[in-house]
Amino acid sequence: MEVKWLEDFLALAQTLNFSKAAEERHVTQSAFSRRIRQLETWVGASLIDRATYPSRLTDAGQRFVPIAEQTLQSLYQARRNLQHEEGNDARTVTVTALHTLSFTFFPNWLNALNAKLGPIVSHMRPDSGSMEENLNSLVDGDSDFLLTYQNEHVPMLLDPQFEHHRLGAEIIIPVTAPDANGQPRHRIEPGFAHVSYQKISFFGQLVAGAMADRLPPDNRVHVGSMSVGLKGMVMAGWGIAWIPESLVAAELSDGRLVRAAEPQWEIGVEIRLYRSKENRRPIVKRIWDVLAAG
């Protein structure tokens, strides 16, 4: 058995095309076909039905897909764990975080963690703008932790092997630029100018889910994926956006922004840290134990 055989098989299971799969794996089609044959010999069963076009998986091949995926994931995770136990990597953690949390919450939280555990080297993965991709960074083992907001309107579709700690709470509030009298320039009313989020982002799903039944028809004047970008558009007078309160605290205090509506239009969220129970890196366990102890 060779790891590349499993990687080849999963590429073929995805494309069902020998030529395309071989191209993705950067090998010739003849070499790719030979490696698939070697895997089938090792398994002792035909995994691909070559009598059809396009090719299709046999019943055995369909059953083997989740086995190959789980095997590779376990191997990759074990390799990362062992590599990280050496040198500086022993105290390095990789975090995928929503963009806002990466600079409003994470720095002070990491300071508090360092005070209890000693120096921690953090590697921050950028927010992809898509909740699905952020979750996949944790599922695929590319991150030790996922730092995110959470609300019932944005379900976290994770297996039981993933667990979380609640780190805090936040309020997402509708804000707008003020008029000459310091009153809201825009209000939530039919046709209001909406500076909105991409649908695939956390906040896009949150606002759509929490406000779907009562949000009046709007006029979308801008769509973005990051709260800080939407805040800039709102400050320039473009309309209303739902922004984390921590991100606009200074602007609300000095009057550059004002609340656009009453508190019933605000949305409460939790701040959560997720990890996989299968991640057995010592530094990850130490952080989790500290969080569990409060």
C-alpha positions in Angstrom: 0.0 0.0 0.0 1.2 3.5 -0.8 -0.4 6.8 0.3 -0.4 8.1 -3.3 -2.6 5.2 -4.4 -5.3 6.4 -2.0 -4.9 10.0 -3.2 -5.1 8.8 -6.8 -8.3 6.8 -6.1 -10.0 9.7 -4.4 -9.1 12.0 -7.3 -10.6 9.5 -9.7 -13.7 9.0 -7.5 -14.2 12.8 -7.7 -13.8 13.2 -11.5 -14.7 9.7 -12.8 -12.3 10.5 -15.6 -8.8 8.9 -15.8 -7.4 11.6 -18.0 -8.5 14.5 -15.8 -7.6 12.7 -12.6 -4.1 11.9 -13.9 -3.7 15.6 -14.8 -4.7 16.7 -11.4 -2.2 14.2 -9.8 0.5 15.4 -12.2 1.3 12.0 -13.7 0.8 10.4 -17.1 -2.4 8.6 -17.7 -0.6 5.2 -18.0 1.2 5.6 -14.7 -2.0 6.7 -13.1 -4.0 3.7 -14.4 -1.2 1.4 -13.3 -1.4 2.8 -9.7 -5.1 2.3 -9.6 -4.6 -1.3 -10.7 -2.0 -1.8 -7.9 -4.5 -0.4 -5.4 -7.2 -2.8 -6.6 -4.8 -5.7 -6.4 -3.9 -4.7 -2.8 -7.6 -4.3 -1.8 -8.5 -7.5 -3.6 -11.5 -6.1 -5.4 -12.4 -4.0 -8.5 -13.0 -0.4 -7.5 -13.7 1.1 -11.0 -16.1 -0.1 -13.6 -14.1 0.5 -16.8 -16.8 -0.9 -19.1 -18.8 2.3 -19.0 -18.1 5.9 -20.1 -17.6 7.9 -18.1 -16.1 5.4 -15.7 -18.1 4.7 -12.5 -17.3 3.3 -9.1 -18.2 -0.3 -8.4 -20.1 -1.1 -5.3 -16.8 -2.0 -3.6 -15.4 1.3 -4.9 -18.3 3.3 -3.3 -17.8 1.6 0.0 -14.0 2.2 -0.2 -14.3 6.0 -0.6 -15.0 6.9 3.0 -12.3 4.4 4.2 -9.7 6.0 2.0 -10.8 9.5 3.1 -10.6 8.6 6.8 -7.3 6.8 6.4 -5.6 9.8 4.7 -7.0 12.2 7.2 -5.7 10.2 10.1 -2.3 9.8 8.5 -2.0 13.5 7.7 -3.1 14.5 11.2 -0.6 12.1 12.8 2.2 13.5 10.6 1.3 17.0 11.6 1.2 16.1 15.3 4.6 14.5 15.2 6.1 17.4 13.3 4.7 19.9 15.7 6.1 18.2 18.7 9.6 19.2 17.6 11.3 22.5 18.3 9.3 25.7 18.1 6.4 23.8 16.6 5.8 22.3 20.0 4.3 25.6 21.1 2.8 26.7 17.8 -1.0 26.6 17.2 -2.8 27.3 13.9 -6.1 29.2 14.2 -8.7 29.9 11.6 -10.7 32.9 12.8 -13.4 35.2 11.5 -11.8 38.3 10.3 -13.4 40.6 12.9 -12.4 38.3 15.8 -8.8 38.1 14.6 -8.2 41.7 15.7 -11.1 42.6 18.1 -11.0 39.5 20.4 -8.0 37.3 19.6 -5.0 39.5 20.7 -6.2 40.1 24.3 -7.5 36.5 24.6 -4.1 35.2 23.6 -2.4 37.5 26.1 -4.5 35.9 28.9 -3.7 32.5 27.6 0.1 33.2 27.5 -0.1 34.4 31.1 -1.3 30.9 32.1 0.7 28.7 29.7 3.8 30.6 28.8 4.7 31.8 25.3 2.5 30.5 22.5 3.3 31.0 18.9 0.1 31.6 16.9 -0.3 31.1 13.2 -3.5 32.8 12.0 -5.1 31.4 8.8 -7.1 34.1 6.9 -10.8 34.1 6.9 -11.9 32.7 3.6 -15.2 34.6 3.7 -17.1 31.3 3.5 -18.3 29.5 6.6 -18.0 26.2 4.8 -14.3 26.7 3.9 -13.5 27.9 7.5 -15.1 24.8 8.8 -13.2 22.6 6.3 -9.9 24.1 7.6 -10.7 22.4 10.9 -12.2 19.2 9.5 -9.2 18.7 7.2 -6.7 19.3 10.0 -5.3 22.4 8.5 -6.0 24.3 11.8 -5.8 23.3 15.4 -8.7 25.7 16.3 -11.6 27.5 14.7 -12.5 30.9 16.4 -15.9 32.0 15.3 -19.2 33.6 16.3 -22.1 31.3 16.7 -25.9 31.7 16.5 -28.7 29.3 16.0 -29.4 30.7 12.6 -26.0 29.6 11.3 -25.8 25.9 12.1 -22.4 24.3 12.6 -22.5 21.1 10.7 -19.7 19.2 12.5 -19.4 15.6 13.6 -19.4 14.8 17.3 -15.6 14.5 17.3 -15.5 18.4 17.3 -16.2 20.2 20.5 -16.2 23.8 21.6 -15.7 26.2 24.5 -17.7 29.4 24.9 -15.3 32.3 25.2 -17.7 35.2 25.3 -20.6 37.0 23.7 -21.1 39.8 21.2 -24.0 41.9 19.9 -24.4 42.6 16.1 -26.0 46.0 15.7 -27.4 47.9 12.7 -25.4 51.2 12.3 -25.5 54.1 9.9 -23.7 57.4 9.5 -25.4 60.4 11.2 -27.1 63.3 9.5 -26.2 67.0 10.3 -28.3 66.8 13.5 -26.6 63.6 14.7 -29.7 61.5 13.9 -29.5 58.3 11.8 -29.1 59.1 8.1 -30.7 55.8 7.1 -33.4 53.9 8.9 -34.8 50.3 8.6 -37.8 50.9 6.4 -39.0 49.7 3.0 -36.3 50.3 0.4 -33.6 51.2 2.9 -30.0 51.3 1.6 -28.5 48.0 2.7 -24.7 47.5 2.9 -24.9 43.7 3.1 -22.7 40.6 3.4 -22.1 37.8 0.9 -24.6 35.0 1.4 -21.9 32.4 2.1 -20.3 34.4 4.9 -21.2 34.0 8.6 -22.9 37.4 8.8 -24.7 36.9 5.5 -26.3 33.8 6.9 -26.9 35.3 10.3 -28.7 38.5 9.1 -30.8 36.5 6.6 -31.7 33.9 9.2 -32.4 36.2 12.1 -34.2 38.9 10.2 -35.9 36.9 7.4 -39.4 37.2 8.7 -39.4 40.9 9.5 -36.7 42.7 7.5 -38.5 45.1 5.0 -37.5 45.1 1.3 -34.1 46.7 0.9 -32.0 48.3 -1.7 -28.6 46.6 -1.7 -26.0 49.2 -2.5 -22.9 47.1 -1.7 -22.1 43.5 -0.9 -18.9 42.4 0.9 -17.5 39.6 3.0 -15.7 41.5 5.8 -17.3 43.6 8.6 -14.4 46.2 8.5 -15.1 46.8 4.8 -18.8 47.2 5.4 -18.1 49.6 8.3 -16.1 51.8 5.9 -19.0 51.9 3.4 -21.4 52.8 6.2 -19.2 55.6 7.5 -19.1 57.0 4.0 -22.9 57.3 4.1 -23.9 54.4 1.9 -26.5 52.9 4.1 -27.1 50.5 7.0 -25.1 47.4 7.9 -25.1 45.0 10.8 -21.7 45.2 12.4 -20.2 43.6 15.6 -20.5 46.2 18.4 -16.8 45.7 19.4 -15.8 46.8 15.9 -17.7 50.1 16.0 -17.4 51.0 19.7 -15.0 53.9 19.0 -17.1 55.3 16.2 -20.3 55.1 18.2 -18.6 56.9 21.1 -17.3 59.8 19.1 -20.5 60.1 16.9 -19.0 59.0 13.6 -21.6 56.2 13.6 -25.0 55.9 15.2 -27.4 53.0 15.8 -29.9 52.7 13.0 -32.7 51.1 15.0 -34.0 50.0 18.3 -32.5 47.1 20.3 -35.0 44.6 18.9 -33.1 44.8 15.6 -29.8 43.6 17.3 -28.6 40.0 17.1 -26.8 38.2 20.0 -24.0 35.8 19.2 -21.6 33.6 21.1 -17.8 33.6 20.6 -16.7 30.0 20.4 -13.5 28.1 20.0 -13.7 24.7 18.2 -11.3 21.8 18.0 -11.2 18.2 17.0 -11.0 15.6 19.8 -8.6 13.6 17.5 -6.0 16.4 17.6 -3.7 15.0 20.3 -1.0 17.7 20.1 0.2 18.4 23.7 -0.1 22.2 23.3 -3.7 21.9 22.0 -4.6 19.7 25.0 -3.0 22.1 27.4 -4.9 25.0 26.0 -8.2 23.0 26.1 -7.5 22.0 29.7 -6.9 25.6 30.7 -10.2 26.7 29.0 -12.1 23.8 30.7 -10.7 25.0 34.1 -12.0 28.5 33.5 
